[in-house]
């Protein structure tokens, strides 16, 4: 259980929004990154009512760093989970749920999942709270990330996708979708986004702010090229339409140094088709997602043909948020 038991905050944040937020950060062997993130959170102009950092079997000193700061800030708490040999995305959900359970009895309006290897400026969460205060239909929000020279390119990326490195939910929305679905192969953030949209909530990446991601997405244990192949596998598992995947792979081939990456992405997808692998996204969400993708694709083709401009911005890179 948590090494430090802290009294829950009862002070409402000051500023443009009176919304209260709580956060959970699953962290496994993040001693290299967690100090940076904690400094970012301590500097926030609006701090959370509770932030539970879940040490998921860490052996590298992560716990000691969190304990030190938890002793200084009552809104930081450590939840310790036992060591395990496996590393997969379902385990991340289990870690998140352990931290989420610590929020029982805490008064909050928004709840977020935040990775340990990111950082942001002091006004970051005040900005996001303001967006939720402005739009009561906003169920899931976030911001784009910058990562080792890569950043969002919203000529080709969908602002309706919110990266899993930092997702902030309206509490009602999170409860309606039943929280995160544990999927070993990944895509828990994608399922959360589409689950929220299917229930009528707005989801949005707000581009006025950004955060830094200090480790290449998905490369904690794999090479970049293996990640591309596995991304294709994941796209199939998460219901991407085959025509959409073809266009997405071709788009990636137009980027410098990513001809091979685009090929591997398509190969991973159609290898899953040949092997008739099961899809991890529920059938109703697959239908909802594919209908949306076909509408976007038709809009994009009409735009390319010089016909009447579509009412929504098409996005071949929907679901990644990266111009890669």
N, C-alpha and C positions, 0 to 999 in steps of 0.2 A: 504494500500500500504506500501512499505518499509518505515521503520522509519528513515533510513539514506540513503540519496542519495549520492553515491560516484562517482567520476570521473573514467572512465574506464582506466585501465593501458595501456600504449603504449610501454612499455619496453619489448623487446624480452628476454626470458630466456637464460642464458648462460650455456654452457656445451656441452655434446656430441650431443644433439638434439636441434634444434631450433623450435621444435613444441610447439605451445601454447595450453594450456588447460583451460577449464572452468568447474566448478562443481556446482551441485545443491544438497542440502541436505534437504529433508523433515524432519521436527522435530516436534513431538508433546509431550510436557511435558518431555523434555530431559535435564532438568537442572542438573541432576545427571551425565550426560555423555558429554554434549556439550562442556564444558570447556576443558576436556581432548582432544577432537577431535580438537578444535581450537588450542591448544598448539602444537599438532602434525602438523597441517597445517602451523602455523607460523614458525616452525622449518625446514620446507622443504627447501632443497637446490635449488629447482626450484618451485616457487610459481605460483599459477594460475593467469590468467589475471582477472578473476572474480570468486567469490564463493558466490552464493546466498543461504542463509539459510532461508528456508521457515518455519516459525512458524505456524503450522497448528492448530490454536485455542488453543495454549498453555496457561496454567493458573498457572504454577509453577515457573515462574521466568526465563524461557528460553529466552524470549525477552530481558530482562535486561542484561543478560550475553552477548548475541550477539551484542546488541547496544554498550556495553562497548568496545568490540574488534573492531567493525566496525568503531568506532571513531578513533582508532589507526592505522588501516590498510585499505587503500582505496580500496583494492580488495575484502573486505568482505562486503556483503550487506544483510540486513534483509528484507524479504517479509512477511508481516503479513496477515494471513487469519482468517476469523471469527471462533468463537467457534462452534463446532458441537457435537452432541451426539454420532454419529456412529463412529466406528473404523473398517475400512476394507481396503483392498489393492487397491481398485479402488480410494479411497480417497487419498492414497499415490501418485497415478499417477496424480490426480488433483493438488495436492500440488507441485509435480515435475513440471508440466506444467506451473504453476504460476511462479515458479522460472526460468524455461526455457525461458519464455516470456521476462524476464528481461535481457536475453543475446542478444536480438535483437540489432544489431549494434556493437556488440563486435567482435573483430577479434580473432578467435580461430580455431585450427585444430582438437582438440579432446574435447569431452564433456562427463562428467561423472555424474552418480548418486551415491551418497555416503550416507550411513546411519549415524545417529548421535552417535551411540553407539560403534564405533570402534576407534582404534588408531594404529599408525605405526611409523617406524623410519624415520629419517630426509631425507634419500635418497630414500624413497619409490616411489614418483612420478617421480623423475629423472630416476629411473630404468624402470618404465613403459613407459615413453616417449622414452627411448632408444629402447625398444622392438618395438614400433610402427615405429620408424625411420628405424630400420633394416628390417622390413617386410611391404612393402606397401599394401600387401593383408590382413594384420591383421585389421579386422574391429571392433573387440570387445576383450578387454583384461582385465586381473585382476590378482589377486594373491590369494593363499589359505588363509583361516583364521584359527586361533586357538581359541578354545572356551571351557573354563572350563575342560581341560583335553582331549578334542576331537580335532582331526586335520585330514587333508586330508591323505588318504592312497591310493596312486596312483597305487597300485597293483590292486585295485578294483574300482577306481574312474576315471572318464573321465576328462582329462585335457582340453577337448573342452567345458566343461561347465564352466561358469563364474558366481560365486555367486552374487545374487542381492544386497548384502550388499555394494558392490563396483564394479560397472561396468563402464569401460572407453571405449567410442566409438570413432572411427574415425568419424568425422562430416558427411562425405558423406554416411557412412554406416547407421548412426542414421537417417538421412533424408530419405534414401531409404526405410527403414523398417517402416517409418511413426511414429517413436517414440514408446513410451510404450503404450500398450493396457490396458485400465482400466478393470481389472477383480476382482470382489469383493472377490472371493474365493482364490486369490493369484496365483502365477505362472507367474507374469509379466516378471520376469527375464528369465524364461525358454522360453517363447514365443519370447522374444527379441533375445535370443541365436539362436533358430531354425529359426527365420525369417532371421537373418543375414547369417546363413549357407546356407539356401535355395537360397539366392541371390549370393552365390559364395564367401562370405567373410570367412576368417579364424577367429575362435574364440579360445581363449587360456587362461588358467590359468597358469601363470608363477611361477614355484615352488621355484625359487631362493630367493624370498622374501615372507613374510607373514604379515598379520595384525591380531591384537587382536580383537575379538568380545566379548563384555562385557555383553551380555545378550543372553541366550539360544535362538536360532533361533525359531521364531514362538510362543514363550511362553509369549508374552506380556500380554495375557489375558487368556491363556489356560494351563492346566497341560501337562506334557510331554507325558502322555499316550493318552490324547485327541488329541494332536498334531499328534501322529503317525496314529491314525484313520483318521484324516483329511488329512494327507499326502496321504493316500490311495485314499480318495475321489479326491484329487487334481491330483494324477497320472492318474486316469481315465479321469478326465476333460481335462487334457493336453495331451491326446492321447497315453499314454503308452500302449504298446502291452500286452495282458493278459499273454502270456508266459514269457515275460520280468518281469512282476510284480511278478509272481510266484517265479522266480529265485531270484529276489531282496528280497522278503519277507523271503525266505529260507536262504539267505545269512545273513540277519539281525538276524535270530534266532540262528546263530552260534556264535554271539557275547555275551560276558558276560552280564548278567542282561537284555538282550534285546530279550529273547524268546517271552515274551508277546508283546513287541514292534513289532516284525516281524509278529506275529499273527494279531495284530490290523491293521498293514499296509495292509496286504492281505484282511482282513475283510472289511476295508474301501473301498478298490478298488472294490471288488466283490459285496458289498452292493450297490454301484453306478450302477454296471452292472444290478443287479436285479431290481433296481428302474428305469432303463432306463433313467438316468439323461443325460442332454444335455452336450456335450463337448464344452468347451470354446475355445479350439484351433481350428483355421480354418481347414477345411477338408484337404486342400492340404498340410498343415504342419503336420497333423496327419499321412498322408500317407508317407511323407518324413521321419518323425521321426521313424515310425514303421519299415520301410525298413532298416533304419540305425541300429535299435536295433536288428533286426533279423540277419543282417550281423555280428554284434558283437557277438551275442549269438552263431551263427554257428562257428565263429572263436574260441570262448571260449571252446566250446564242442570239437572241433578238437584238441585244445591244451591239454585239459584234457585227451583225448584219446591217446595222444602221437603222433599225426599226425604232419604234417608239421606246423611249427609255423606260426601264422597269421602275416600279415604285420603291423597290428595296434594293440595296446594294448586293449583287451576287458575290459569292465567296467560295472559290475553289478550295481554299485552305481552311475551310470551316472545320473546327474541331481541333486545330493545332495552335492557331494564333501566331504562327511563326512564318516568316518569309523564307522558308528553307525547303 
